[in-house]
Amino acid sequence: MTLNIFFLTITITKRKISLEEAVQRELVEKLYEEHKDRQMSMQRFM
């Protein structure tokens, strides 16, 4: 009889974002919202 036991430890740490990444994310979010607004106005138009 063979008993195989495997232990695995996973550590999750919160990633710190830099100022440049935060600015980039804000810009992307702003562009996404503008694009979404344009889509909604086109749907209302049709």
Buried (B, 14 or more C-beta within 10 A) or exposed (E): EEEEEEEEEEEEEEEEEEEEEEEEEEEEEEEEEEEEEEEEEEEEEE
